[in-house]
Amino acid sequence: MSTEPHHASLGFTTQDLPAGLHICQIFSTDEDRLDAVLKFLRSGLEAGERVACFTDKLDDARLASYLAENCLSLDEQTNSGAFSKTSAGEVYFADGRFDPDRLLGLLQQFHQGSVADGFPAARVIGEMMADVLRLAGVDRLLEYEARVSVLLREHPITAVCQYDANAFDGATIMQVLKVHPLMVIRDAVVHNPFYVQPEDVLGTRC
């Protein structure tokens, strides 16, 4: 078995990137969001990865049609365990609150299960809905994103976090950028100049 780290395309870039990246996509149109989601899911499945999507805004018929155009069957990928789609609200806001500890546990289990089932890598894309601003636990949003970066050091899921520039104010978007080492700019993944190390955000040394 190869010991080389797994690399794959994210679909919406021309780059082949190593697994385990924490990427922020700030989008301003639903077309941009959907384009990134579809290409990210397709490229992960084509690479043999386990792929998860947390969204309330992806129609099954649209996804099935898109995958079929690229010689992939949504039913086959779902039944094999390679693909799953879960409501963003169900994932992020269970019990009507935002709980980073529960979410980090889900990500850890997702990676461990993927490795145990023989997948070469795992990836997830999810949109953080503005509903988080009205829920208990919202003050832990930046803590959560910083801790994701720490978690990925041992559980290298490729994670894309989508934020709607029209739903969050500018100050919140800037804070969100500070806790993502990479960002999407013009269909490319680049190092984020605003990034602050998670240890500094959390006030700890991991």
Secondary structure as UniProt FT lines:
FT   STRAND          7..9
FT   STRAND          16..18
FT   STRAND          22..27
FT   HELIX           30..46
FT   TURN            47..48
FT   STRAND          50..54
FT   HELIX           60..69
FT   TURN            70..71
FT   HELIX           74..79
FT   TURN            80..81
FT   STRAND          83..86
FT   HELIX           88..92
FT   HELIX           94..96
FT   HELIX           100..116
FT   TURN            117..118
FT   STRAND          122..127
FT   HELIX           130..134
FT   HELIX           138..140
FT   HELIX           141..154
FT   STRAND          158..164
FT   TURN            165..167
FT   HELIX           170..178
FT   STRAND          182..185
FT   TURN            186..187
FT   STRAND          188..191
FT   TURN            193..194
FT   HELIX           198..202
//
